[in-house]
Amino acid sequence: MAKPNMGQLMKQVQQMQADMTKAQQELETEVVQATAGGGSVKVEITGALELKSLTIDPAAIDPEDAELLQDLVIAAVNEAIRAAQELAAKKMEAASGGLGGPGGLGALGLPGF
């Protein structure tokens, strides 16, 4: 069995780290949307989980039922967070070549994985 070339391995790890850093930076600008209540509440959030916008259709504002509106906002925000996390997971998976997840390079304690 051939010995691994440590220099080549380190170059690959450094490239993977650079790819993951780039993916994280891209996530800061990518935006996902989610809606609730048939579109009466719309949320936009970045891949870095920063809320960018919250739009509420005036027809959804019922002073007699603020709880319904609150539930719609929570549902839309949670769905947007889920979508952003899914986007982040896909980008990190692609950047790490599948090695960033459980049992991958992260399990070795390498920073950034």
Long-range contacts (C-beta under 8 A, 24 or more apart in sequence): 13-105, 13-110, 16-95, 16-96, 16-97, 16-99, 16-105, 16-113, 17-111, 17-112, 17-113, 19-95, 19-96, 20-92, 20-95, 20-96, 20-100, 20-112, 20-113, 21-112, 22-95, 23-91, 23-92, 23-94, 23-95, 24-48, 24-91, 24-92, 26-91, 27-84, 27-87, 27-88, 27-91, 30-87, 32-80, 32-83, 32-84, 32-87, 33-80, 33-83, 34-76, 34-77, 34-79, 34-80, 34-82, 34-83, 35-76, 35-79, 36-72, 36-73, 36-75, 36-76, 36-79, 37-72, 37-75, 37-76, 40-72, 41-69, 41-72, 41-73, 41-75, 41-76, 42-76, 43-73, 43-76, 43-77, 43-79, 43-80, 44-80, 45-77, 45-80, 45-81, 45-83, 45-84, 46-84, 47-84, 47-87, 47-88, 47-91, 48-84, 48-88, 49-81, 49-84, 49-85, 51-77, 51-80
